[in-house]
C-alpha cells in the first residue's frame, strides 16, 4: 500500500515528527537510566553504611543468627543494586546508543529523499517557466502578426498608397506571421516537454520518493516499537537474579534461630560467678553485741558495712570499668554465713589463690616466708611484662580470653619453631655444600628466630601462670599435687614472727578449709598481722602461733587494730 500522497510538505512534517518521537524516547530512556544508576548507587551506599564489619573480638554478636541474617540482607541488597546497574547499562547500550545511531542514519536517508523530491520539483517548475515564457512569446508574436496583416490589408486598399508601400506592408506581415508560427511551434514543443515531465514527476518520480519515505518511516516505527519492547525485556532479563536476591533475603529471615542465639549469648557472657546466698535477718532489738550468737533465730548475723565499703550497688547492677581491680565484689568477701556455718571461700576465683598458683609455677624451690609472699602478691596483681591479663573480666570470660591468648601464642610459637628448624636444616645444607650458599648469611635470621622463640615462650609461661584453672585445665580447684605449702611450713617456723598491728574478735565460726586460710571460732580473739589489702581477706595469728587469712567481714576490730 502506498501513501498515495502528493503533498510534499505534509510528508516532510510527518517524517520529521517520527524522528522527533525517536529522539524523545531516547531522552526518556536516558533519564530512566539515570534513575536506575542513582537508585543502584544509593542502594550500594546504604548497604555499605550498615555493613561496617568488625572483628568477632569487638563484636561478639556477629555470631548471632539475627546479626548474620542482617549482614546477609545487606549483601543481597548490594547484589540487587548490581542488577539495577545492569538494567541501566543494557538500557543505555541496547536502546539509547542503538537508537541514536539508527536515528542518524534515518536523518541522512530522509534528507537524501527529500533533496531528490526537491530537485524533481524544481526541475518541473523550471520546465513550466520555459513553457510559460514560450507561451507568452507566441501570444505576443501572434498579436504582432495580426496587426501586421491588418496593416498590409489596409495599405493595399488605400488608393493613396504606393505599390512599394503595399509591398513593404505585405512583407512585414509575412515576416511577422512566420515569427508567430515559429513561436507557436516552440510553445507546442515546450508544452509537450512539460506535460511529459509533469507526468513523470507525478506518476513516477514523486511516488517513488514518497514510497521510499514511507518505507523509511515504517522501518523507523518498527525499530521504535522494538525499543519499546526492549524497555520491558531489559528488566525482565534480570528478574530471575533479582528474584534470587529477594529469596536470599527471605532465607536470611528463615535462618534466624532465636534459641541458638540465646545459647550463644549465654555461652559468650556467662560470668562463672555463683549466685549470692540469702541475706540473714539482723535483729537489732537483741542489743549491740555483734560478737555473740544469742539470737532467737539461732544463726549468726553479718554486718552489711563491708558490702557498703566495697560498692554502693550490688555487683549484678554495677558497671565494671576496664581499669578496675581483678577482684570482683561480692566474691572478694565471704557471703553471709548459713545455718551450717560459713561456706569456704572460692579460692579458685580469689586473687590469693590465683597468686599462689602463679608462684607455685614460677618461684624457686624454697621461699623465705609465707608472709613475705602474701605481701608481695598483694602489691603485684599482674605478672611483670604482661600486657593484658584480662583482670577486668568475669572469671568465665577471663578464662576464655586467656585460653584464646594462649592459643594465639602457641600458633606463633609453632611457626617460629618451624622456621627455626628450617633455618637449621638450611644451615646444615650450606655447611655441607658451600656452593649452595653461605651459612653465615643465615646468622641474622637464626638470631632473630631465637629471640622470637624466647619472647613467645616467656609470654606463654606468663599467661599459663595467670590462667585461672591452670594451663589448659578445666578444673576450678588447684591441683593438690602442685601445692607448695609443705615448703612454706619449713621456712615459716624459722622466720621471726611479725609484730601484730592490732586485734580482732571473730563474729562467726570459720573452718579455714581452703589453702592459705586459718580456722577460727566465734568470739575468738586473734592478732592482726596484715590488714586487708582490698581483696576482702585479713592475715591473722592465733595464740598458738598459727597464721593465715580469714574473711574481713567475719570479725570486728578491737583495741589496737588500725
C-alpha positions in Angstrom: 0.0 0.0 0.0 1.3 3.4 -1.0 0.6 6.6 0.9 -0.8 8.0 -2.3 0.1 11.4 -1.2 1.2 14.2 -3.4 1.7 16.8 -0.7 5.4 17.2 -0.1 5.0 19.5 2.9 2.7 17.1 4.8 5.1 14.1 4.2 8.1 16.2 5.3 6.4 17.2 8.5 5.1 13.7 9.2 8.6 12.1 8.8 10.1 14.9 10.9 7.6 14.2 13.6 8.6 10.5 13.6 12.2 11.3 14.1 11.4 13.7 16.9 9.5 10.8 18.6 12.5 8.6 18.4 14.6 11.4 19.9 12.1 11.9 22.7 12.0 8.2 23.5 15.8 8.1 23.7 15.8 11.0 26.1 13.1 9.3 28.2 15.2 6.1 28.4 18.3 8.1 29.3 16.5 9.7 32.2 15.3 6.3 33.3 18.8 5.0 33.1 20.0 7.9 35.3 17.3 7.0 37.8 18.4 3.3 37.8 22.1 4.4 38.3 21.2 6.7 41.2 19.0 4.0 42.7 21.7 1.4 42.5 24.3 3.9 43.9 22.0 4.7 46.8 21.4 1.0 47.5 25.1 0.3 47.5 25.8 3.2 49.8 23.0 2.1 52.1 24.4 -1.5 52.2 27.9 -0.2 52.8 26.7 2.2 55.6 25.1 -0.6 57.6 27.7 -3.2 56.8 30.6 -1.8 58.8 32.1 -5.2 59.5 34.1 -5.5 62.7 36.1 -8.4 64.0 34.4 -11.0 66.2 36.6 -9.9 69.1 35.0 -6.5 69.1 31.5 -7.6 68.1 30.5 -10.8 69.8 27.0 -10.6 68.4 28.5 -11.3 65.0 27.9 -15.0 65.8 24.2 -14.5 66.4 22.0 -15.7 63.5 19.9 -12.5 63.6 23.0 -10.4 63.2 24.4 -12.7 60.5 21.0 -12.6 58.7 21.1 -8.8 58.6 24.6 -9.0 57.1 23.2 -11.4 54.5 20.4 -9.0 53.7 22.9 -6.2 53.2 24.9 -8.5 50.8 21.7 -9.4 48.9 20.8 -5.7 48.6 24.3 -5.0 47.3 23.8 -7.7 44.7 20.3 -6.3 43.9 21.9 -2.9 43.3 24.2 -4.6 40.8 21.3 -5.9 38.9 19.8 -2.4 38.8 23.1 -1.2 37.4 22.9 -3.9 34.8 19.4 -2.7 33.8 20.8 0.8 33.4 23.7 -0.4 31.3 21.6 -2.5 29.0 19.0 0.3 28.5 21.8 2.6 27.6 23.5 0.2 25.2 20.6 -1.5 23.5 18.2 1.4 23.4 19.8 4.8 23.8 23.0 4.2 21.9 21.5 1.9 19.3 18.5 4.2 18.5 20.7 7.3 18.5 22.9 5.6 15.9 19.9 4.5 13.9 18.4 7.9 14.1 21.4 9.5 12.5 21.1 7.0 9.6 17.4 7.8 9.3 18.0 11.5 9.2 20.6 11.2 6.4 18.4 8.8 4.4 15.4 11.1 4.8 17.4 14.1 3.8 18.6 12.4 0.6 15.0 11.5 -0.4 13.7 15.0 0.4 16.5 16.5 -1.7 15.6 14.2 -4.6 12.0 15.3 -4.3 13.1 19.0 -4.1 15.2 18.6 -7.2 12.4 17.0 -9.2 10.0 19.7 -8.1 12.5 22.5 -9.0 13.1 20.8 -12.4 9.4 20.7 -13.1 9.0 24.3 -12.1 11.9 25.3 -14.4 10.2 23.5 -17.3 7.0 25.2 -16.5 8.7 28.6 -16.6 10.1 27.8 -20.0 6.6 26.7 -21.2 5.1 29.9 -19.8 7.7 32.0 -21.5 7.3 30.4 -24.9 3.5 30.7 -24.5 3.7 34.4 -23.8 6.1 34.9 -26.7 3.8 33.1 -29.0 0.9 35.2 -27.8 2.9 38.4 -28.3 4.2 37.5 -31.7 0.8 36.3 -32.8 -0.7 39.7 -32.0 2.1 41.5 -33.8 1.5 39.2 -36.8 -2.2 40.1 -36.8 -1.6 43.8 -36.6 1.0 43.5 -39.4 -1.6 41.6 -41.5 -4.3 44.2 -40.8 -1.9 47.0 -41.7 -0.9 45.3 -45.0 -4.6 44.8 -45.9 -5.4 48.4 -45.1 -2.4 49.7 -47.1 -3.4 47.5 -50.0 -6.9 49.2 -50.1 -5.6 52.6 -49.6 -5.7 54.4 -53.0 -3.1 56.9 -51.9 -0.6 54.2 -51.0 2.1 53.4 -53.5 2.8 50.0 -54.7 6.1 50.0 -52.8 4.3 50.7 -49.6 1.8 47.9 -50.2 4.6 45.5 -51.0 6.5 46.5 -47.8 3.5 46.1 -45.7 2.8 42.6 -47.1 6.4 41.6 -46.5 6.3 42.8 -42.9 3.0 40.9 -42.4 4.5 37.8 -43.8 7.6 38.1 -41.6 5.5 38.6 -38.5 3.4 35.6 -39.4 6.5 33.5 -39.9 7.9 34.5 -36.4 4.5 33.9 -34.8 4.4 30.5 -36.4 7.8 29.7 -35.1 6.8 30.8 -31.6 3.7 28.6 -31.9 5.9 25.6 -32.8 8.2 26.4 -29.9 5.3 26.7 -27.5 3.9 23.4 -28.7 7.2 21.7 -28.1 7.6 23.2 -24.6 4.1 22.2 -23.8 4.8 18.7 -24.9 8.1 18.6 -22.8 6.4 20.0 -19.7 3.5 17.6 -19.9 5.8 14.7 -20.2 8.0 15.9 -17.3 4.9 16.6 -15.2 3.6 13.2 -15.9 7.0 11.7 -14.9 7.0 13.9 -11.8 3.6 12.9 -10.5 3.3 9.4 -11.7 6.8 8.2 -11.3 9.4 10.3 -9.6 7.4 11.6 -6.6 5.6 8.4 -5.9 8.9 6.6 -5.9 10.4 9.1 -3.5 7.3 9.1 -1.3 7.3 5.3 -1.2 10.9 5.3 -0.1 10.0 7.8 2.7 7.0 5.6 3.6 9.3 2.6 3.8 11.7 4.6 5.9 9.0 5.8 8.2 7.6 2.3 8.7 11.1 0.9 9.5 11.5 3.8 11.9 8.2 2.9 13.6 9.2 -0.8 13.7 12.6 0.0 15.2 10.9 2.2 17.8 8.5 -0.5 18.7 11.4 -2.9 19.3 12.9 -0.2 21.6 9.6 -0.1 23.5 9.8 -3.9 24.0 13.4 -3.8 25.0 12.4 -1.3 27.7 10.5 -4.1 29.3 12.6 -7.1 28.3 15.8 -5.5 29.7 14.3 -5.6 33.2 12.7 -8.9 32.7 16.1 -10.4 31.8 17.5 -9.7 35.3 14.3 -10.6 37.1 15.4 -14.2 37.9 18.6 -12.9 39.6 16.6 -10.2 41.4 14.2 -12.9 42.5 17.2 -14.9 43.9 18.3 -11.8 45.8 14.8 -11.5 47.3 14.8 -15.2 48.0 18.1 -14.8 49.7 16.6 -12.1 52.0 13.7 -14.4 52.8 16.1 -17.2 53.5 18.1 -14.9 55.8 14.9 -14.3 57.8 14.1 -18.0 58.0 17.7 -18.8 59.1 17.3 -16.8 62.3 17.3 -19.2 65.2 16.3 -17.4 68.4 17.0 -20.4 70.6 20.5 -20.9 69.3 21.2 -17.1 69.6 20.2 -17.3 73.3 22.6 -20.2 73.8 25.4 -18.2 72.1 24.7 -15.2 74.3 24.8 -17.4 77.4 28.0 -19.0 76.3 29.7 -15.7 75.5 28.6 -13.9 78.6 28.3 -16.3 81.5 30.5 -14.9 84.2 31.2 -18.1 86.2 30.1 -16.3 89.4 28.0 -18.3 91.9 24.6 -16.8 92.8 24.6 -14.9 96.1 23.1 -16.5 99.2 20.2 -15.2 101.2 20.8 -12.3 103.4 20.1 -13.0 107.1 17.7 -11.1 109.4 19.5 -8.7 111.7 17.7 -8.4 115.0 18.8 -5.0 116.5 16.4 -5.5 119.4 18.7 -8.1 120.9 21.4 -5.5 121.7 24.5 -4.2 120.0 26.9 -7.0 120.9 27.6 -8.3 117.4 30.1 -10.9 118.6 27.6 -13.0 120.4 25.3 -15.6 118.9 22.4 -15.2 121.4 19.8 -14.7 118.6 16.3 -16.0 118.7 17.0 -17.2 115.2 19.9 -19.3 116.3 22.0 -18.1 113.3 24.9 -15.7 113.2 24.4 -12.2 111.6 26.7 -10.5 109.2 27.2 -6.8 109.0 26.4 -5.0 105.8 29.1 -2.5 106.3 31.8 -4.5 104.5 29.5 -4.6 101.5 28.9 -0.9 101.6 32.7 -0.4 101.9 33.1 -2.2 98.5 30.3 -0.6 96.5 27.0 1.2 96.8 25.3 -1.1 94.4 25.0 -4.8 94.1 27.6 -6.3 91.7 24.8 -7.5 89.4 23.8 -4.0 88.6 27.1 -2.2 88.9 29.3 -1.1 86.0 32.7 -2.7 85.7 35.5 -0.5 84.5 38.3 -2.0 82.5 40.7 -0.3 84.9 39.1 -1.9 88.0 40.8 -4.5 90.1 40.6 -8.1 89.1 38.9 -8.7 92.5 35.1 -8.6 91.9 32.6 -7.9 94.7 30.9 -9.6 96.4 33.1 -12.6 96.0 36.1 -10.9 97.3 34.4 -11.1 100.7 32.7 -14.2 102.0 28.9 -14.3 101.8 26.7 -14.3 104.9 27.1 -17.5 106.9 24.5 -20.2 106.6 22.9 -22.1 109.4 25.5 -24.8 108.9 28.4 -22.4 109.2 30.1 -20.0 106.7 30.9 -21.5 103.4 34.6 -21.8 102.3 35.9 -19.0 100.2 36.2 -19.9 96.5 40.0 -19.7 96.2 39.8 -20.9 92.6 38.4 -17.4 91.9 40.0 -15.5 94.7 43.1 -13.3 93.9 45.1 -15.0 96.7 44.6 -18.4 95.1 45.5 -17.2 91.7 48.6 -15.6 93.0 49.5 -18.8 94.9 49.1 -20.8 91.6 51.3 -18.2 89.9 54.0 -18.6 92.5 53.7 -22.4 92.5 54.8 -22.4 88.9 57.4 -19.7 88.9 59.1 -19.5 92.3 62.3 -21.2 93.3 62.0 -24.4 95.4 62.3 -22.6 98.7 60.5 -19.4 99.7 61.6 -17.2 102.6 58.3 -16.8 104.2 54.6 -17.0 103.5 54.0 -13.6 104.9 56.5 -12.0 102.6 54.9 -14.0 99.7 51.5 -12.7 100.6 52.6 -9.1 100.9 54.4 -9.2 97.6 51.5 -10.9 95.9 49.0 -8.3 97.1 51.1 -5.5 95.6 51.7 -7.2 92.3 48.5 -8.5 90.9 49.7 -8.6 87.3 52.9 -10.5 86.4 55.7 -8.3 85.2 55.9 -7.8 81.4 52.4 -9.0 80.7 50.5 -6.5 78.5 47.0 -7.8 79.3 45.8 -10.2 82.0 42.0 -9.5 81.3 41.6 -9.0 85.1 38.6 -6.7 84.4 36.5 -9.6 83.0 34.4 -12.1 85.0 36.0 -15.4 85.7 34.4 -17.4 82.9 35.1 -14.7 80.3 38.6 -14.2 81.6 39.3 -17.9 81.3 38.1 -17.8 77.7 40.2 -14.8 76.8 43.3 -16.2 78.4 42.7 -19.5 76.6 42.4 -17.6 73.4 45.6 -15.7 74.1 47.5 -18.9 74.8 46.2 -20.4 71.6 47.4 -17.4 69.6 50.8 -17.6 71.3 51.1 -21.3 70.7 50.4 -20.8 67.0 53.0 -18.1 66.7 55.4 -20.3 68.7 54.8 -23.2 66.3 55.6 -21.0 63.3 58.8 -19.8 64.9 59.8 -23.4 65.8 59.1 -24.5 62.2 61.1 -21.5 60.9 64.0 -22.4 63.3 64.1 -26.0 62.2 64.0 -24.9 58.5 66.9 -22.5 59.1 68.8 -25.2 60.9 68.4 -27.6 58.0 69.4 -24.9 55.5 72.5 -24.1 57.5 73.5 -27.8 57.6 73.0 -27.9 53.8 75.1 -24.8 53.3 77.9 -26.1 55.6 78.0 -29.4 53.7 77.6 -27.8 50.3 79.2 -24.3 50.3 78.5 -23.8 46.7 74.8 -23.6 47.5 75.1 -20.7 50.0 77.0 -19.1 52.8 76.0 -20.4 56.3 76.9 -17.1 57.8 74.2 -15.4 55.7 71.6 -17.2 57.9 73.0 -15.9 61.2 70.8 -12.9 61.5 67.7 -14.8 60.7 68.6 -17.6 63.1 69.3 -15.0 65.8 66.0 -13.2 65.2 64.1 -16.5 65.3 65.8 -17.4 68.6 64.8 -14.1 70.1 61.3 -14.5 68.9 61.1 -18.0 70.4 62.5 -16.7 73.7 60.0 -13.9 73.8 57.0 -16.1 72.9 57.9 -18.8 75.4 58.2 -16.1 78.0 54.7 -14.9 77.2 53.4 -18.4 77.1 54.8 -19.1 80.6 53.4 -15.9 82.0 49.9 -16.5 80.6 49.9 -20.1 81.8 50.7 -18.7 85.3 47.7 -16.5 85.4 45.4 -18.9 83.6 42.6 -19.2 86.2 42.3 -23.0 86.1 45.8 -23.9 85.3 47.3 -24.3 81.9 44.7 -25.9 79.6 42.8 -27.3 82.5 39.1 -27.1 83.1 39.3 -27.8 86.8 38.2 -25.0 89.1 40.3 -26.0 92.1 44.1 -26.1 92.4 45.9 -29.3 91.9 46.9 -30.6 95.3 50.0 -32.2 93.8 51.3 -28.8 92.9 50.8 -27.4 96.4 53.9 -25.6 97.9 52.8 -25.2 101.4 54.9 -28.0 102.7 57.9 -25.9 101.9 56.2 -22.8 103.4 55.8 -24.6 106.7 59.6 -25.3 107.0 60.6 -21.7 106.4 57.7 -20.3 108.3 58.9 -21.8 111.6 62.3 -20.4 111.1 61.1 -16.9 110.5 60.7 -14.3 113.2 57.1 -13.7 113.8 55.9 -10.2 112.6 54.7 -7.9 115.3 50.9 -7.7 115.3 49.3 -4.4 114.3 46.1 -4.9 116.2 43.5 -7.4 117.5 40.1 -8.6 116.3 37.3 -10.7 117.6 35.6 -13.4 115.4 31.9 -12.9 114.8 31.4 -16.3 113.3 32.9 -19.7 113.0 35.2 -20.0 110.1 36.5 -23.6 109.2 39.6 -22.4 107.3 39.3 -25.3 104.9 40.9 -23.6 101.9 44.6 -23.3 101.3 46.2 -20.3 102.9 43.3 -19.7 105.4 43.1 -20.4 109.1 40.2 -21.7 111.2 38.6 -19.6 114.0 35.8 -19.9 116.4 33.1 -17.3 117.1 34.3 -15.0 119.9 37.9 -15.9 119.5 40.4 -13.0 119.8 43.2 -13.1 117.2 46.2 -10.8 116.4 46.0 -8.9 113.2 49.3 -9.4 111.3 48.5 -7.8 108.0 45.5 -5.7 107.2 43.0 -6.1 104.4 44.7 -5.0 101.1 41.3 -4.5 99.4 40.6 -8.1 98.5 38.4 -9.0 101.5 40.9 -11.0 103.4 43.0 -10.2 106.5 46.0 -12.1 107.8 45.8 -13.0 111.5 47.7 -15.1 114.1 46.2 -17.3 116.7 47.5 -17.7 120.2 49.3 -20.9 119.3 51.3 -19.1 116.6 49.4 -20.3 113.6 48.9 -17.7 110.8 46.6 -17.5 107.9 43.8 -15.5 106.2 40.2 -15.0 107.4 37.4 -13.1 105.7 37.5 -9.4 106.8 33.7 -9.4 107.2 33.8 -12.2 109.7 35.4 -10.2 112.5 35.2 -6.9 114.3 38.3 -4.9 115.2 39.1 -4.4 118.9 41.5 -2.1 120.6 44.9 -1.6 119.0 43.6 -2.5 115.5 44.0 0.0 112.7 
